[in-house]
């Protein structure tokens, strides 16, 4: 399987996206659970959220369901996550 988490410039790349801006717990994680099922194992999902509780909930979600949290960052009041789907 090809590692597509970074392009040649070192920037994160992704195969699908979930925009959860404006949603509050538990909605972002519920939508993430559904959306990650739509991509294949090894593909990367970008999640954009505004709920600060996602900084706790999304890493736990990934750990519990064996997905890999590649990167998490905060920019301009948004929380952005890159998650590689596990098996």
ABEGO torsion letter per residue (X at the ends): XBBAABBAAGBBBBABBBBABGBBOAAAAAAAAAAAAABBBGBBBBBBBABAAAAAAAAAAAAAAGBBBABBBBBGGBBBBBBBBBX
